[in-house]
C-alpha cells in the first residue's frame, strides 16, 4: 500500500471518528455507557475509513492514483458516489435489524429526515463532508514544500 492509501485510511478514519462522536445526539444510545458509545464510534470510524479506502481505490482505477489532484469528474463521482451508496445501504440494513442487535441503531427525535424518502440526513451529510475533508487533508499532506 502506498503512502496515499495510508493517508486516505488514517485521515478518513480520524475525521469520521470526530463526526461519529458529534452525531451521537441524533441517535438513541440505549443503555450504553459513554465509554461504550466511544468504542462503538471508534469501530464505526475504522469501518468508515475502509469505505473511504475502497472509494479511493475505485476512483484510482479510473483516474490513476493522483485523480484527486486533477479536475477529472468521473473519478470524483466514483469516490463520492460509492460512499453515498454504501452509506444508504448500511443505514437501511442497520435500521431494519432488531433493536437489540449490536449492528443496529435507531434515530433520536433530533434526526432530520428527507420528507420524500424518509432517509436520515445526518449520515448522508457525513458521506459528502467526510470524504471531501479527507481528500483535502490528503492533498495538503502531500503538497511539496518549496
Secondary structure, 3 states (H helix, E strand, C coil): CCHHHHHHHHHHHHHHHHHHHHCHHHECCCCCCHHHHHHHHHHHHHHHHHHHHHHHHHHHHHHCCCHHHCCCHHHHHHHHHHHHHHHHHHHHHHHHCCCCCCCCCCECCCCCECCCCCCEHHHHHHHHHHHHHHHHHHHHHCCCCC
